[in-house]
Amino acid sequence: MFKSKKYYINSEKGFALVLALIACLILVALGALVIYLSTGDLTTSGSILGNKRAMLAAEKGVGRVIQEFNAGTIPTSVQTTSADDLAVDPNSTYQISIPFRTAAQNMVGYSPPWGMATYSIDVTGSNAAAAYSGKQVTIGVGLGYGPIDTSLIYK
């Protein structure tokens, strides 16, 4: 009887099964790690793409401000995305704030009282696609209009 107990203690039966289970456990843990890291990369990539699309929308708005700004007819309400821009990407929109008159400044190459009127405008771009919702970018735009007679401006 004593000899049979010693036989079971020194036996290597079942060692291959335990080793195979440990190897499977390591492979499952490694697979879970790969899945976790790849989903984190996808989330980060989606966030970066949403920010880029919001920035592109804001840049379209800046282009519209530069193209259509007229100091003689300052808009009195917030301007939004034009239909042409929505045709390119319907989820990317921009809003152009009401221009705020900041100051009158002297212009290089002109003698007083000639100068320019400066305006401050904020353009906010956003992307409303489901994967990138809530992404917004604001660009502050400063415009100068002139030459104007600064002696006629209330300071």
C-alpha positions as CSV (number, residue, x, y, z in Angstrom):
1,M,0.0,0.0,0.0
2,F,2.8,2.4,0.8
3,K,4.3,1.7,-2.5
4,S,1.1,2.6,-4.4
5,K,0.9,6.1,-2.8
6,K,4.5,6.8,-3.8
7,Y,3.6,5.7,-7.3
8,Y,0.8,8.3,-7.5
9,I,2.9,11.1,-6.0
10,N,5.7,10.6,-8.6
11,S,3.4,10.0,-11.5
12,E,3.3,12.6,-14.3
13,K,-0.2,11.6,-15.5
14,G,-2.3,14.7,-16.1
15,F,0.6,17.1,-16.4
16,A,0.1,17.6,-20.1
17,L,-3.6,18.5,-19.4
18,V,-2.6,21.1,-16.8
19,L,0.0,22.5,-19.1
20,A,-2.5,22.7,-22.0
21,L,-5.0,24.5,-19.8
22,I,-2.4,27.0,-18.7
23,A,-1.3,27.6,-22.4
24,C,-5.0,28.1,-23.4
25,L,-5.5,30.6,-20.5
26,I,-2.4,32.6,-21.6
27,L,-3.7,32.6,-25.3
28,V,-7.2,33.8,-24.2
29,A,-5.6,36.5,-22.1
30,L,-3.4,37.6,-25.0
31,G,-6.5,37.6,-27.3
32,A,-8.5,39.7,-24.8
33,L,-5.6,42.2,-24.6
34,V,-5.4,42.5,-28.4
35,I,-9.1,43.1,-28.6
36,Y,-9.0,45.7,-25.8
37,L,-6.1,47.6,-27.5
38,S,-7.6,47.6,-30.9
39,T,-11.0,48.9,-29.7
40,G,-9.1,51.7,-27.9
41,D,-7.3,52.5,-31.1
42,L,-10.6,52.6,-33.0
43,T,-12.2,54.9,-30.4
44,T,-9.2,57.3,-30.6
45,S,-9.2,57.2,-34.4
46,G,-12.9,58.1,-34.4
47,S,-12.4,61.0,-32.1
48,I,-9.5,62.3,-34.2
49,L,-11.6,62.0,-37.3
50,G,-14.5,63.8,-35.7
51,N,-12.3,66.7,-34.6
52,K,-10.8,66.9,-38.2
53,R,-14.3,67.0,-39.7
54,A,-15.3,69.7,-37.3
55,M,-12.2,71.7,-38.1
56,L,-12.8,71.4,-41.8
57,A,-16.4,72.7,-41.3
58,A,-15.0,75.7,-39.3
59,E,-12.4,76.4,-42.0
60,K,-15.3,76.4,-44.6
61,G,-17.0,79.0,-42.4
62,V,-13.8,81.1,-42.3
63,G,-13.7,80.9,-46.1
64,R,-17.2,82.1,-46.3
65,V,-16.5,85.0,-43.9
66,I,-13.5,86.1,-45.9
67,Q,-15.4,85.8,-49.2
68,E,-18.7,87.5,-48.2
69,F,-17.7,90.0,-45.5
70,N,-18.9,93.5,-46.2
71,A,-18.5,96.3,-43.7
72,G,-21.4,98.2,-45.2
73,T,-23.9,95.4,-44.4
74,I,-22.9,93.7,-41.2
75,P,-25.2,90.7,-40.5
76,T,-27.4,91.0,-37.4
77,S,-27.9,87.3,-36.8
78,V,-25.8,84.2,-36.7
79,Q,-25.1,82.7,-40.1
80,T,-25.1,79.0,-40.6
81,T,-23.9,76.4,-43.1
82,S,-24.8,77.1,-46.7
83,A,-26.6,74.5,-48.8
84,D,-23.5,74.1,-51.0
85,D,-21.4,73.0,-48.0
86,L,-24.1,70.7,-46.7
87,A,-24.1,68.9,-50.1
88,V,-20.5,67.9,-49.5
89,D,-20.9,66.6,-45.9
90,P,-24.4,66.9,-44.4
91,N,-23.1,66.1,-40.9
92,S,-20.5,68.9,-40.8
93,T,-21.9,72.3,-40.1
94,Y,-20.6,75.7,-39.1
95,Q,-22.0,78.8,-37.4
96,I,-20.6,82.3,-37.9
97,S,-21.1,84.7,-35.0
98,I,-22.2,88.3,-35.4
99,P,-19.2,90.5,-36.2
100,F,-18.1,92.6,-33.3
101,R,-16.4,95.9,-34.0
102,T,-13.2,95.9,-32.0
103,A,-11.4,99.2,-32.9
104,A,-10.1,101.5,-35.5
105,Q,-6.4,101.2,-36.2
106,N,-3.9,103.1,-38.3
107,M,-2.8,101.5,-41.5
108,V,0.8,101.2,-42.7
109,G,1.4,103.4,-45.7
110,Y,-1.5,105.8,-45.0
111,S,-1.3,109.0,-43.0
112,P,-3.9,109.8,-40.4
113,P,-6.9,110.1,-40.3
114,W,-6.9,107.1,-42.7
115,G,-7.0,103.7,-41.0
116,M,-9.0,100.5,-40.9
117,A,-11.9,99.2,-38.9
118,T,-11.3,95.8,-37.2
119,Y,-13.9,93.2,-36.5
120,S,-13.8,90.0,-34.4
121,I,-15.8,87.0,-35.5
122,D,-16.0,83.5,-34.1
123,V,-16.6,80.5,-36.4
124,T,-17.7,77.3,-34.8
125,G,-17.5,74.0,-36.8
126,S,-19.2,70.8,-35.6
127,N,-19.8,67.3,-36.8
128,A,-23.0,65.6,-35.9
129,A,-22.3,62.1,-37.3
130,A,-23.3,59.4,-34.7
131,A,-19.7,58.2,-34.2
132,Y,-18.3,61.7,-33.7
133,S,-21.2,63.6,-32.0
134,G,-20.3,66.5,-29.8
135,K,-17.1,67.4,-31.6
136,Q,-16.8,71.2,-32.0
137,V,-14.0,73.5,-33.0
138,T,-14.1,77.3,-32.7
139,I,-11.8,79.6,-34.7
140,G,-11.5,83.3,-33.9
141,V,-11.2,85.4,-37.0
142,G,-10.0,89.0,-37.0
143,L,-10.8,91.1,-40.0
144,G,-9.6,94.6,-41.0
145,Y,-11.6,96.8,-43.4
146,G,-10.1,99.9,-44.9
147,P,-9.0,102.4,-45.8
148,I,-11.6,104.5,-43.9
149,D,-11.5,107.9,-42.4
150,T,-11.0,107.2,-38.7
151,S,-11.9,110.8,-37.7
152,L,-15.5,110.1,-38.6
153,I,-15.7,107.0,-36.3
154,Y,-17.0,107.4,-32.8
155,K,-14.2,106.3,-30.5
